[in-house]
């Protein structure tokens, strides 16, 4: 083809692009934490969708079931970017209906279909909402029924968030929700671990004081009692004293010190039990050692007063006891 003809074809092609203008775009859809979803007026020449507009109107009125069906219809057309916007809002409709299983599935589908979407942060925020709800005891649907089995879903959601955005605020919020859930459900081994993970991952997090105290409280409540292994009490006491040292200006320091005092009373009770056991076994030497430990290390406790009474009774025989 002659060069002149090539130049003419190129001019015609670019002129056609100029006349056609840019590709049609959907109305500008935005989400903010304070205002939620908003849709601005469509720019001149933008792709219009009466069905999308009806769906969005129903969504704003809280008619999530109807809105969700309409958004699904828009998404099925495959026209972008309306299909993308319809899919994220269809997930929101499931969340609005408190159908947490389905909402999570829809958010996951959206994430997989649009991993670079400008709405990805909203996906994570929505999943945090799901985690908070179900870990707080909200019901989930199964086989058309509402049952109290949302905790497994909550743990699954938290794992997803942390694995994808491990140091984000979304992960931080999910982790503290998980720790609180375990603590509320008296799963103290799990809550101690979850709070400790928060402390390690988010040392500057908004809930760091709560998490640090949560470690100590969980260890204290998980301890088996004065007659058993005292190690959990020592760990709890260390957590409380560390809190008072690290956050000396915190208004929660008195709470930490009061908790430490409770732990010391439990430790005093433990060693008093040990001393009495040796006494029952006829081994007055070891018994005396532990009675003295109670008096020396935990002198302000009620157990110390009891230990002094035993030491007084043992005094005439203090030199002839079993020292084994």
Backbone bond lengths (Angstrom), bond angles and torsions (degrees), N, CA, C in turn:
res aa  C-N    CA-C-N  psi(-1)  N-CA   C-N-CA  omega(-1)  CA-C   N-CA-C  phi
1 X - - - 1.471 - - 1.522 108.43 -
2 X 1.371 117.32 133.56 1.457 119.66 179.52 1.521 111.01 -58.60
3 X 1.345 115.57 152.48 1.463 121.29 -178.37 1.517 111.46 -60.90
4 X 1.337 116.66 -36.19 1.472 119.18 -178.97 1.520 110.96 -63.00
5 X 1.347 116.06 -40.11 1.471 119.89 179.08 1.525 111.58 -66.87
6 X 1.339 116.11 -36.81 1.471 119.46 177.88 1.517 110.58 -62.74
7 X 1.317 116.23 -42.56 1.470 119.49 179.70 1.515 110.47 -64.15
8 X 1.341 116.94 -38.36 1.465 121.27 -179.98 1.520 110.51 -64.73
9 X 1.340 117.47 -42.77 1.476 120.79 179.76 1.519 111.02 -63.06
10 X 1.341 115.75 -40.16 1.461 119.47 -179.73 1.517 110.75 -64.57
11 X 1.343 116.17 -41.49 1.467 119.23 179.39 1.517 111.17 -63.20
12 X 1.340 116.36 -42.74 1.465 120.26 179.16 1.527 111.08 -61.72
13 X 1.363 116.52 -42.25 1.464 121.59 -177.90 1.528 110.92 -62.54
14 X 1.334 117.17 -49.22 1.470 119.88 -177.73 1.525 111.77 -70.56
15 X 1.319 116.55 -30.02 1.460 119.05 175.95 1.513 110.08 -65.75
16 X 1.343 116.32 -39.56 1.467 120.16 178.74 1.519 111.18 -63.83
17 X 1.344 116.90 -39.81 1.461 120.25 177.55 1.521 110.98 -62.99
18 X 1.346 115.51 -39.78 1.457 119.56 -178.40 1.526 110.87 -66.12
19 X 1.352 115.27 -42.03 1.460 119.27 -178.57 1.520 110.97 -67.57
20 X 1.350 116.10 -39.85 1.462 119.58 -178.01 1.520 111.04 -68.60
21 X 1.358 116.87 -30.82 1.457 120.27 -179.75 1.510 110.87 78.59
22 X 1.327 117.84 -177.46 1.454 122.30 -178.37 1.520 111.23 -69.03
23 X 1.339 114.98 162.31 1.469 120.15 178.77 1.516 110.02 -60.74
24 X 1.314 115.10 146.01 1.462 119.58 -179.37 1.510 110.40 -63.23
25 X 1.301 115.62 145.12 1.469 120.75 -178.93 1.517 109.89 -125.26
26 X 1.303 115.14 154.77 1.460 120.24 178.36 1.517 109.81 -78.11
27 X 1.316 117.18 164.65 1.466 119.89 172.55 1.524 109.66 -54.37
28 X 1.313 116.91 148.24 1.458 121.29 -176.56 1.528 109.89 -73.59
29 X 1.314 116.27 110.32 1.457 122.74 -178.67 1.512 108.45 -103.00
30 X 1.321 117.23 126.25 1.472 121.08 -178.55 1.518 109.55 -132.69
31 X 1.355 114.36 153.44 1.458 120.72 175.44 1.513 108.86 -128.83
32 X 1.328 116.25 133.26 1.465 121.70 173.70 1.514 107.89 -131.78
33 X 1.329 115.91 152.55 1.463 120.32 -175.93 1.518 112.31 -63.71
34 X 1.324 117.39 -32.50 1.466 119.36 -176.13 1.531 112.81 -86.50
35 X 1.325 118.06 -30.58 1.464 120.13 -176.00 1.527 113.85 -111.95
36 X 1.334 117.53 -8.74 1.448 119.64 -178.65 1.523 111.45 73.78
37 X 1.333 115.38 -146.50 1.469 120.52 -177.51 1.513 110.90 -85.40
38 X 1.324 114.92 135.55 1.459 121.78 175.23 1.525 109.34 -138.16
39 X 1.320 115.20 149.56 1.459 121.46 179.01 1.519 108.59 -127.95
40 X 1.327 115.10 121.98 1.456 119.09 178.56 1.523 109.14 -81.71
41 X 1.318 116.35 169.77 1.464 120.52 177.69 1.523 109.53 -65.05
42 X 1.310 115.84 142.69 1.465 120.59 179.93 1.520 110.23 -66.25
43 X 1.337 117.93 134.80 1.464 119.73 177.21 1.529 110.60 -67.29
44 X 1.304 115.21 160.47 1.456 119.92 -178.91 1.522 110.43 -58.00
45 X 1.314 116.53 129.60 1.453 121.67 178.44 1.514 114.01 84.47
46 X 1.340 118.00 3.15 1.461 120.49 -177.72 1.519 110.63 -75.47
47 X 1.331 113.26 159.21 1.452 119.88 177.59 1.523 109.56 -65.41
48 X 1.284 117.88 123.34 1.461 122.37 -179.46 1.527 109.38 -102.68
49 X 1.293 116.07 147.22 1.453 120.98 175.35 1.511 108.22 -144.50
50 X 1.328 115.28 103.80 1.459 119.05 179.39 1.512 110.52 -61.04
51 X 1.336 116.59 -34.73 1.462 119.92 -179.24 1.531 110.98 -67.98
52 X 1.335 117.02 -39.48 1.457 120.35 176.54 1.524 109.95 -63.48
53 X 1.323 116.68 -43.40 1.461 120.20 179.40 1.527 111.32 -61.45
54 X 1.340 116.59 -41.77 1.474 119.37 178.24 1.534 110.02 -63.68
55 X 1.318 116.33 -42.15 1.464 120.44 179.90 1.522 110.77 -62.00
56 X 1.332 116.00 -44.32 1.462 119.34 -178.57 1.523 110.83 -65.97
57 X 1.321 116.51 -37.56 1.463 120.37 177.69 1.528 110.97 -63.06
58 X 1.328 116.62 -42.46 1.463 120.47 177.86 1.531 110.62 -65.28
59 X 1.311 116.14 -37.93 1.469 119.97 179.19 1.525 110.67 -62.15
60 X 1.325 116.44 -45.97 1.463 119.92 -179.32 1.533 111.96 -63.54
61 X 1.327 117.28 -26.00 1.467 121.30 178.18 1.534 112.40 -84.36
62 X 1.331 116.19 -1.59 1.448 119.42 179.99 1.516 113.96 81.84
63 X 1.321 117.31 13.20 1.465 121.40 178.13 1.524 108.61 -91.59
64 X 1.329 114.63 72.12 1.459 120.43 -168.03 1.522 113.71 -69.19
65 X 1.316 117.76 -33.29 1.460 119.63 -179.49 1.528 110.78 -65.08
66 X 1.319 115.73 -49.00 1.463 119.88 -179.71 1.521 110.68 -66.21
67 X 1.335 116.49 -43.54 1.459 120.52 -179.55 1.521 110.83 -61.49
68 X 1.336 116.23 -41.69 1.452 119.66 -179.14 1.507 112.67 -61.12
69 X 1.331 116.90 -41.31 1.458 120.29 177.76 1.517 111.67 -63.05
70 X 1.326 117.56 -41.01 1.459 121.24 179.48 1.528 111.15 -67.23
71 X 1.335 116.42 -41.36 1.470 119.06 178.06 1.526 110.70 -63.04
72 X 1.336 116.29 -38.81 1.468 119.62 177.66 1.530 110.66 -60.77
73 X 1.331 116.39 -39.85 1.467 120.21 179.10 1.529 110.91 -63.57
74 X 1.339 116.17 -41.64 1.466 119.90 178.78 1.526 110.15 -64.72
75 X 1.343 116.28 -42.51 1.465 120.28 -178.76 1.524 111.39 -62.46
76 X 1.325 117.14 -33.73 1.464 120.98 -177.33 1.527 112.24 -67.88
77 X 1.327 117.62 -22.07 1.464 119.42 179.17 1.516 111.64 -69.10
78 X 1.331 116.75 -23.86 1.460 120.96 178.58 1.510 114.64 75.55
79 X 1.322 117.83 6.26 1.461 120.54 179.92 1.525 109.50 -78.87
80 X 1.324 115.17 120.28 1.457 120.34 179.87 1.524 110.23 -98.38
81 X 1.326 119.11 147.57 1.460 126.93 6.00 1.533 115.22 -89.67
82 X 1.344 117.20 5.21 1.460 118.81 -179.41 1.527 111.96 -61.59
83 X 1.318 117.49 -36.94 1.464 120.21 -178.73 1.534 110.37 -63.17
84 X 1.325 115.49 -41.16 1.475 119.40 178.29 1.527 110.62 -62.14
85 X 1.322 116.50 -46.78 1.459 120.28 -178.62 1.529 110.93 -66.14
86 X 1.314 116.04 -37.35 1.461 119.55 179.34 1.527 110.76 -65.54
87 X 1.317 117.57 -36.74 1.459 120.59 -177.66 1.523 111.91 -70.00
88 X 1.328 117.65 -39.24 1.468 118.56 179.05 1.522 109.95 -68.58
89 X 1.333 116.40 -36.47 1.461 119.24 179.76 1.526 111.96 -75.15
90 X 1.316 118.01 -27.71 1.465 119.86 174.11 1.522 109.99 -64.67
91 X 1.345 117.26 -37.40 1.457 120.99 175.24 1.526 110.53 -64.72
92 X 1.333 116.19 -40.45 1.464 120.56 178.03 1.531 111.15 -61.77
93 X 1.307 116.24 -36.27 1.463 119.32 179.44 1.523 110.82 -64.25
94 X 1.317 117.65 -40.24 1.468 120.73 176.44 1.525 110.24 -63.26
95 X 1.327 116.84 -39.71 1.462 120.34 177.51 1.521 110.60 -65.68
96 X 1.331 116.37 -41.67 1.457 119.99 178.05 1.516 112.67 -61.59
97 X 1.335 116.82 -30.80 1.470 121.34 177.90 1.526 112.43 -84.42
98 X 1.320 115.93 0.25 1.476 122.40 -178.85 1.531 111.83 62.61
99 X 1.299 115.65 29.72 1.473 121.05 174.73 1.522 106.05 -94.41
100 X 1.317 114.61 79.83 1.457 120.87 -166.27 1.526 113.77 -66.52
101 X 1.316 116.98 -38.31 1.465 119.24 176.65 1.524 110.86 -59.83
102 X 1.321 115.65 -49.34 1.458 120.30 -177.88 1.527 111.81 -67.47
103 X 1.342 116.04 -37.29 1.466 119.15 178.46 1.525 110.38 -62.75
104 X 1.323 116.12 -43.36 1.469 119.54 178.92 1.528 110.65 -62.25
105 X 1.329 116.06 -43.74 1.467 119.56 178.79 1.527 111.03 -60.03
106 X 1.336 116.23 -41.91 1.470 119.64 -178.38 1.532 111.00 -68.21
107 X 1.318 117.38 -40.57 1.462 119.32 177.58 1.522 110.74 -63.61
108 X 1.343 116.59 -39.86 1.457 120.30 178.55 1.527 110.99 -65.18
109 X 1.312 117.18 -41.97 1.460 120.61 177.53 1.527 110.70 -60.83
110 X 1.326 115.64 -41.57 1.459 119.45 179.00 1.528 110.31 -64.04
111 X 1.335 116.16 -45.32 1.463 120.61 179.95 1.529 111.15 -57.31
112 X 1.314 116.20 -43.39 1.468 120.48 -178.61 1.522 111.91 -70.07
113 X 1.330 116.84 -33.82 1.463 120.12 -178.24 1.527 112.35 -80.55
114 X 1.348 116.67 -31.85 1.468 120.94 -175.08 1.531 110.31 -133.34
115 X 1.327 118.36 64.57 1.470 120.21 -175.61 1.521 114.59 -63.92
116 X 1.339 117.22 -19.16 1.461 120.20 179.59 1.533 111.58 -107.95
117 X 1.307 117.51 16.15 1.464 121.17 -177.18 1.524 112.15 -64.62
118 X 1.330 115.72 149.22 1.465 119.58 174.49 1.517 111.80 -69.43
119 X 1.341 117.50 -8.36 1.462 121.24 179.28 1.532 113.05 -98.77
120 X 1.334 117.40 9.19 1.462 119.57 -176.50 1.523 111.82 -61.54
121 X 1.327 117.29 -38.43 1.467 118.61 178.64 1.523 110.84 -61.19
122 X 1.327 116.64 -34.28 1.459 119.67 178.20 1.524 110.28 -68.79
123 X 1.318 117.95 -32.15 1.461 120.86 175.19 1.528 109.45 -59.15
124 X 1.334 116.36 -48.72 1.458 119.87 -179.55 1.525 111.37 -65.60
125 X 1.328 116.59 -41.24 1.469 119.30 178.42 1.521 110.75 -62.13
126 X 1.345 116.54 -40.95 1.457 119.99 177.93 1.513 112.23 -64.00
127 X 1.330 116.98 -38.55 1.450 120.18 179.25 1.529 111.25 -69.77
128 X 1.334 117.16 -33.12 1.468 119.49 173.72 1.529 110.16 -62.56
129 X 1.330 116.69 -40.62 1.472 120.39 177.15 1.528 110.80 -60.03
130 X 1.318 115.96 -41.69 1.465 120.13 178.65 1.527 110.09 -62.69
131 X 1.339 116.11 -47.11 1.465 120.35 -179.00 1.525 111.13 -59.59
132 X 1.324 116.53 -46.21 1.466 119.74 179.86 1.535 111.26 -59.76
133 X 1.326 115.21 -43.19 1.466 119.30 -176.16 1.520 111.68 -65.45
134 X 1.318 116.87 -52.04 1.466 118.84 -174.13 1.521 111.91 -75.46
135 X 1.327 117.82 -32.47 1.461 119.35 175.95 1.517 111.28 -71.60
136 X 1.331 115.78 -20.58 1.454 120.27 174.64 1.514 113.63 -84.31
137 X 1.339 116.90 -0.55 1.460 120.85 176.15 1.511 115.18 108.13
138 X 1.338 118.15 4.62 1.464 119.80 179.70 1.526 110.20 -64.10
139 X 1.325 115.51 147.73 1.460 120.62 179.66 1.526 110.62 -76.47
140 X 1.328 114.20 155.75 1.455 119.72 172.37 1.512 108.79 -125.16
141 X 1.314 115.63 159.51 1.456 119.87 -179.18 1.519 111.09 -89.04
142 X 1.317 115.15 140.68 1.460 121.44 173.64 1.517 107.76 -149.56
143 X 1.314 115.41 123.13 1.467 121.84 -179.62 1.527 111.82 55.66
144 X 1.331 114.64 35.68 1.459 119.52 177.50 1.507 114.42 81.05
145 X 1.333 118.42 0.36 1.461 121.94 -179.83 1.518 109.74 -112.16
146 X 1.336 116.36 155.89 1.457 120.93 175.14 1.521 107.90 -99.05
147 X 1.322 116.56 123.70 1.451 120.41 -177.34 1.529 109.27 -134.17
148 X 1.345 115.22 162.14 1.461 120.14 -179.49 1.531 109.76 -89.80
149 X 1.300 117.64 74.20 1.465 120.34 -179.97 1.520 111.31 -139.74
150 X 1.307 116.06 35.13 1.455 119.38 -175.54 1.511 115.26 -83.03
151 X 1.341 118.11 -10.16 1.456 119.36 -174.34 1.525 112.71 -64.72
152 X 1.325 116.56 -40.12 1.466 119.12 178.25 1.521 111.16 -61.66
153 X 1.326 116.39 -40.84 1.458 120.23 177.07 1.520 110.19 -62.06
154 X 1.327 116.62 -43.82 1.463 120.31 -179.90 1.512 112.31 -58.99
155 X 1.335 116.73 -44.32 1.457 120.17 178.97 1.532 111.04 -63.96
156 X 1.319 116.05 -38.35 1.467 120.73 178.52 1.527 110.74 -63.80
157 X 1.326 116.44 -43.01 1.463 120.85 -179.64 1.526 110.17 -64.48
158 X 1.328 116.69 -44.39 1.468 120.46 179.28 1.528 110.35 -59.73
159 X 1.318 117.06 -43.84 1.465 120.66 178.62 1.526 111.51 -59.40
160 X 1.327 116.07 -42.10 1.466 120.44 179.90 1.527 110.86 -62.10
161 X 1.316 115.77 -46.81 1.466 119.93 -177.21 1.523 110.68 -63.96
162 X 1.320 116.48 -47.16 1.466 120.16 -176.05 1.527 111.20 -67.70
163 X 1.333 117.48 -36.14 1.459 119.53 -179.85 1.526 111.99 -68.54
164 X 1.335 116.83 -29.24 1.464 120.22 -177.49 1.526 113.10 -91.33
165 X 1.322 116.86 -39.08 1.467 120.99 -178.21 1.526 108.74 -132.08
166 X 1.332 118.58 68.36 1.463 121.71 -167.41 1.520 116.36 -62.35
167 X 1.311 119.40 -28.32 1.461 121.02 -177.14 1.525 112.33 -112.62
168 X 1.313 117.38 15.86 1.465 121.18 -178.21 1.525 111.16 -85.54
169 X 1.324 115.25 167.20 1.462 119.70 174.02 1.524 111.25 -63.22
170 X 1.333 116.30 -30.18 1.467 118.78 177.56 1.531 109.97 -63.05
171 X 1.320 116.68 -43.78 1.462 120.56 178.54 1.528 110.69 -65.23
172 X 1.321 116.31 -40.54 1.472 120.14 178.46 1.525 111.40 -60.42
173 X 1.321 116.23 -46.47 1.465 120.17 -179.26 1.526 111.34 -66.15
174 X 1.320 116.23 -37.29 1.464 120.25 178.97 1.527 110.74 -67.71
175 X 1.329 116.65 -40.88 1.470 120.62 -177.97 1.523 111.35 -65.51
176 X 1.323 117.81 -42.43 1.475 119.21 -179.26 1.525 110.22 -70.14
177 X 1.328 117.45 -33.02 1.471 120.29 176.45 1.524 110.21 -63.87
178 X 1.330 116.79 -39.42 1.462 121.11 179.16 1.525 110.48 -66.38
179 X 1.322 117.19 -45.92 1.471 120.76 179.98 1.526 110.90 -61.51
180 X 1.320 116.92 -44.25 1.473 120.34 179.20 1.522 111.31 -61.93
181 X 1.315 115.62 -39.08 1.462 119.84 -179.61 1.523 110.85 -63.46
182 X 1.322 116.90 -47.38 1.463 120.23 178.28 1.529 110.67 -58.91
183 X 1.327 116.07 -44.23 1.467 119.87 -177.37 1.528 110.75 -64.18
184 X 1.335 116.29 -43.81 1.461 120.56 179.45 1.522 111.16 -61.19
185 X 1.313 115.85 -35.10 1.466 121.10 -177.60 1.531 112.27 -88.20
186 X 1.338 116.38 7.86 1.468 123.68 177.50 1.523 112.39 61.97
187 X 1.303 115.72 30.97 1.460 121.49 174.45 1.532 106.38 -96.43
188 X 1.338 115.69 74.59 1.454 120.72 -165.12 1.528 113.98 -72.53
189 X 1.313 117.95 -31.24 1.470 118.58 174.90 1.525 109.34 -62.38
190 X 1.340 115.43 -44.86 1.464 120.18 -179.39 1.529 111.33 -67.84
191 X 1.335 117.33 -40.25 1.467 118.76 -178.73 1.529 110.83 -68.58
192 X 1.336 117.41 -37.11 1.466 119.59 176.64 1.526 110.02 -59.95
193 X 1.338 116.59 -43.39 1.462 120.91 179.51 1.524 111.59 -65.88
194 X 1.333 116.50 -42.74 1.468 120.27 -177.86 1.526 111.17 -68.44
195 X 1.330 116.95 -41.20 1.468 119.43 176.71 1.535 110.55 -64.67
196 X 1.333 116.85 -40.97 1.458 120.44 -179.97 1.527 110.79 -63.72
197 X 1.328 116.62 -38.19 1.463 119.81 177.74 1.524 110.10 -63.89
198 X 1.321 116.57 -38.88 1.463 119.72 176.35 1.530 109.77 -60.22
199 X 1.339 116.58 -47.77 1.462 121.12 -178.21 1.524 110.60 -57.59
200 X 1.317 117.07 -40.77 1.460 120.83 -177.70 1.525 112.91 -74.06
201 X 1.333 116.90 -36.90 1.466 120.32 -176.01 1.517 113.19 -86.56
202 X 1.340 116.98 -31.41 1.470 120.16 -172.53 1.532 111.15 -130.26
203 X 1.329 117.55 61.57 1.472 120.06 -177.24 1.529 113.59 -62.63
204 X 1.316 117.02 -19.12 1.471 120.96 177.43 1.533 111.17 -106.01
205 X 1.313 117.64 10.16 1.464 121.18 -176.49 1.514 113.75 -67.20
206 X 1.314 115.16 157.38 1.463 120.87 -177.27 1.518 112.47 -62.22
207 X 1.326 117.46 -26.52 1.467 120.89 -176.66 1.525 112.78 -105.03
208 X 1.337 117.54 21.26 1.459 120.41 -173.93 1.530 112.03 -61.51
209 X 1.316 118.18 -37.93 1.467 119.82 179.47 1.525 110.54 -66.63
210 X 1.317 115.77 -44.73 1.467 119.96 177.40 1.522 110.48 -58.90
211 X 1.335 116.79 -43.48 1.455 120.30 -177.69 1.521 111.83 -66.83
212 X 1.335 116.66 -42.00 1.462 120.04 -179.53 1.521 110.88 -63.11
213 X 1.317 116.71 -45.09 1.461 120.01 175.97 1.520 110.71 -66.34
214 X 1.324 116.06 -34.90 1.456 120.13 -179.31 1.519 112.37 -61.48
215 X 1.330 116.17 -35.73 1.472 119.45 176.66 1.519 109.69 -59.68
216 X 1.346 116.21 -50.19 1.461 120.30 -178.80 1.513 112.68 -63.00
217 X 1.324 116.52 -44.88 1.471 120.04 -178.95 1.525 111.19 -62.63
218 X 1.319 115.80 -40.50 1.467 119.49 -179.01 1.527 110.92 -65.42
219 X 1.334 116.54 -43.97 1.459 120.45 179.15 1.517 111.09 -63.58
220 X 1.325 115.68 -40.47 1.469 120.24 -179.78 1.533 110.43 -63.98
221 X 1.315 116.68 -46.27 1.462 120.38 -177.16 1.519 112.53 -72.90
222 X 1.331 116.94 -21.45 1.459 119.76 178.37 1.527 112.39 -85.33
223 X 1.329 118.05 -12.05 1.464 120.81 -178.68 1.526 110.00 -61.45
224 X 1.330 117.47 140.59 1.470 120.44 -173.13 1.512 115.62 -76.48
225 X 1.329 118.41 -9.82 1.469 119.78 179.68 1.517 111.33 123.65
226 X 1.329 117.67 163.74 1.460 122.11 -174.28 1.529 114.16 -58.94
227 X 1.325 117.88 -27.61 1.454 119.82 -176.41 1.513 114.53 -81.86
228 X 1.350 116.73 1.28 1.465 119.65 -174.30 1.527 110.85 -121.64
229 X 1.309 115.83 -159.16 1.462 122.21 -176.30 1.535 111.10 -59.05
230 X 1.348 117.74 122.88 1.472 119.28 -178.53 1.521 113.75 -83.36
231 X 1.340 118.92 -4.64 1.463 121.38 -174.27 1.533 113.46 -54.80
232 X 1.361 118.93 -43.93 1.474 117.35 178.61 1.526 113.21 -58.48
233 X 1.336 116.89 -32.90 1.463 119.41 178.00 1.526 110.96 -67.73
234 X 1.333 116.69 -40.84 1.463 118.94 177.76 1.529 110.93 -62.91
235 X 1.319 116.59 -41.51 1.473 119.90 179.19 1.528 110.65 -64.32
236 X 1.322 116.48 -42.20 1.465 120.22 179.12 1.519 110.58 -63.54
237 X 1.329 116.44 -44.27 1.461 120.50 -179.35 1.522 110.48 -62.25
238 X 1.335 116.53 -39.14 1.461 120.32 177.61 1.527 110.83 -62.00
239 X 1.333 116.42 -40.69 1.468 120.11 179.75 1.523 111.14 -64.70
240 X 1.325 117.17 -42.90 1.464 120.48 -179.14 1.526 111.31 -66.81
241 X 1.316 117.05 -42.59 1.461 119.95 -179.58 1.526 111.25 -70.09
242 X 1.324 116.37 -34.20 1.469 119.66 175.68 1.524 110.42 -64.14
243 X 1.330 116.11 -39.88 1.459 119.47 178.06 1.525 110.34 -60.17
244 X 1.331 116.86 -48.40 1.466 120.58 -178.50 1.518 111.35 -61.40
245 X 1.323 116.86 -31.78 1.461 120.94 -179.67 1.531 111.23 -78.40
246 X 1.330 117.02 -42.66 1.459 121.25 -175.64 1.525 112.99 -76.20
247 X 1.325 116.15 -33.61 1.467 120.76 -174.74 1.524 109.75 -122.44
248 X 1.331 115.47 54.12 1.465 120.89 -171.91 1.525 113.37 -62.41
249 X 1.325 117.16 -22.35 1.465 119.72 179.24 1.532 112.61 -94.42
250 X 1.327 117.37 1.50 1.466 120.75 -177.60 1.528 110.97 -73.08
251 X 1.325 117.14 142.19 1.478 119.93 175.54 1.527 112.51 -67.43
252 X 1.329 117.19 -8.59 1.462 120.39 -179.66 1.531 112.86 -94.68
253 X 1.332 117.00 3.10 1.465 119.77 177.59 1.524 111.84 -59.06
254 X 1.340 120.12 -44.47 1.471 119.18 177.27 1.526 112.77 -56.94
255 X 1.327 116.82 -37.29 1.468 120.64 177.09 1.523 110.53 -62.99
256 X 1.337 116.33 -42.53 1.460 120.30 179.76 1.524 111.19 -64.92
257 X 1.330 116.67 -43.10 1.463 119.98 -179.65 1.524 111.65 -68.21
258 X 1.321 116.61 -37.11 1.467 119.87 176.25 1.525 110.42 -64.22
259 X 1.332 116.39 -39.84 1.460 120.21 178.16 1.524 110.66 -65.61
260 X 1.330 116.15 -38.83 1.464 120.03 177.50 1.520 110.77 -62.23
261 X 1.327 116.34 -40.02 1.466 120.08 178.58 1.530 111.15 -64.04
262 X 1.336 116.53 -37.31 1.464 120.18 177.02 1.527 110.79 -63.83
263 X 1.345 115.47 -40.94 1.458 119.56 179.01 1.530 110.08 -62.38
264 X 1.322 116.67 -43.04 1.466 119.93 -179.00 1.524 111.04 -63.52
265 X 1.312 116.83 -34.85 1.471 118.93 176.79 1.525 110.29 -65.33
266 X 1.329 115.63 -38.15 1.468 119.02 178.46 1.527 110.72 -67.89
267 X 1.319 117.41 -38.53 1.459 120.32 177.30 1.523 110.91 -65.70
268 X 1.343 115.56 -40.04 1.469 118.95 176.72 1.522 110.26 -61.28
269 X 1.327 116.27 -42.58 1.472 120.39 177.20 1.527 110.76 -61.07
270 X 1.346 115.21 -39.56 1.467 119.20 -179.47 1.523 110.85 -60.49
271 X 1.324 116.47 -50.83 1.465 118.79 -176.25 1.523 112.29 -71.52
272 X 1.312 117.45 -24.99 1.458 120.01 172.80 1.525 110.22 -67.14
273 X 1.351 115.91 -40.73 1.473 120.51 176.31 1.530 109.97 -61.71
274 X 1.328 116.50 -43.53 1.472 120.38 179.38 1.532 110.37 -61.47
275 X 1.329 117.01 -45.19 1.464 121.02 -179.80 1.524 111.29 -61.43
276 X 1.320 116.81 -43.40 1.470 120.59 179.59 1.524 110.82 -64.89
277 X 1.327 116.90 -36.58 1.468 119.52 179.71 1.522 110.54 -62.60
278 X 1.351 115.63 -45.70 1.467 118.38 177.42 1.523 110.95 -61.10
279 X 1.330 116.43 -36.74 1.464 119.90 -179.53 1.526 110.10 -65.33
280 X 1.340 116.34 -41.06 1.470 119.08 178.46 1.524 111.69 -65.46
281 X 1.338 115.46 -30.90 1.467 119.68 179.23 1.525 112.05 -79.26
282 X 1.342 116.71 0.75 1.457 120.67 -179.82 1.506 114.06 79.06
283 X 1.339 117.60 17.55 1.464 121.47 -178.24 1.533 108.57 -108.41
284 X 1.299 115.08 80.71 1.458 121.01 -173.51 1.522 112.69 -67.90
285 X 1.342 117.60 -28.32 1.469 119.93 179.61 1.519 112.50 -61.86
286 X 1.355 118.51 -59.46 1.464 119.22 176.24 1.529 112.62 -59.52
287 X 1.337 116.60 -35.17 1.466 119.31 178.39 1.523 110.40 -59.45
288 X 1.321 116.15 -44.54 1.467 120.63 -179.38 1.527 111.19 -63.12
289 X 1.349 115.86 -39.09 1.475 119.69 178.79 1.527 111.04 -58.95
290 X 1.333 116.42 -44.70 1.467 119.61 -177.76 1.523 112.46 -75.05
291 X 1.344 117.19 -33.06 1.470 118.71 174.43 1.527 109.81 -61.91
292 X 1.338 116.51 -41.40 1.462 120.18 179.05 1.530 111.03 -66.27
293 X 1.320 116.83 -36.59 1.478 119.83 177.79 1.518 110.87 -61.16
294 X 1.324 116.38 -42.03 1.465 120.40 179.17 1.526 110.13 -61.21
295 X 1.348 115.80 -44.80 1.469 120.10 -178.34 1.526 111.03 -67.09
296 X 1.332 116.41 -41.83 1.467 120.68 -175.49 1.522 112.61 -74.04
297 X 1.343 116.22 -47.06 1.464 120.00 -173.88 1.517 114.27 -86.23
298 X 1.325 116.66 -25.52 1.469 119.72 -174.15 1.526 110.30 -133.25
299 X 1.326 114.82 49.73 1.465 120.55 -172.68 1.511 115.50 -62.79
300 X 1.346 117.74 -21.51 1.464 119.77 -176.70 1.525 112.80 -89.17
301 X 1.330 117.09 3.17 1.467 119.80 -175.24 1.527 111.65 -96.84
302 X 1.323 114.42 163.42 1.463 119.91 175.38 1.513 111.93 -65.38
303 X 1.350 116.44 -31.45 1.455 120.57 178.74 1.524 110.91 -63.29
304 X 1.341 116.96 -32.65 1.468 120.38 179.84 1.523 110.79 -65.31
305 X 1.316 116.36 -38.96 1.473 119.69 178.49 1.520 110.67 -63.59
306 X 1.335 116.14 -41.19 1.462 119.84 177.89 1.520 110.84 -65.80
307 X 1.338 116.60 -39.94 1.468 120.69 -179.88 1.521 111.35 -63.08
308 X 1.326 117.00 -38.37 1.473 120.38 177.63 1.519 111.07 -60.72
309 X 1.322 116.44 -39.49 1.465 119.93 179.24 1.524 110.64 -62.61
310 X 1.324 116.53 -42.53 1.459 119.96 178.22 1.523 111.25 -65.04
311 X 1.334 117.25 -39.47 1.460 120.39 179.61 1.526 111.14 -64.68
312 X 1.314 114.95 -37.48 1.463 118.23 176.34 1.512 111.49 -62.51
313 X 1.327 115.22 -41.18 1.472 119.95 -179.96 1.526 110.79 -68.62
314 X 1.318 117.37 -31.43 1.443 121.34 -177.70 1.529 113.25 -84.81
315 X 1.318 117.14 -13.75 1.456 120.90 -172.59 1.522 114.52 -51.77
316 X 1.350 121.43 -44.70 1.468 120.39 -179.20 1.526 112.65 -62.70
317 X 1.372 116.33 -25.20 1.448 119.85 -176.98 1.530 113.26 -107.63
318 X 1.309 114.89 13.28 1.460 117.83 -171.39 1.520 113.08 -63.48
319 X 1.306 118.04 -24.95 1.450 118.63 -178.23 1.499 113.23 -88.94
320 X 1.332 119.31 -11.56 1.445 118.63 -174.31 1.511 114.21 -115.39
321 X 1.347 117.70 14.27 1.459 120.18 -177.74 1.523 111.39 -76.67
322 X 1.327 113.88 168.24 1.468 121.37 177.41 1.523 108.65 -74.78
323 X 1.260 118.72 116.70 1.477 123.02 -177.57 1.509 112.82 -95.80
324 X 1.302 118.14 10.34 1.463 121.53 -178.74 1.512 110.50 -74.67
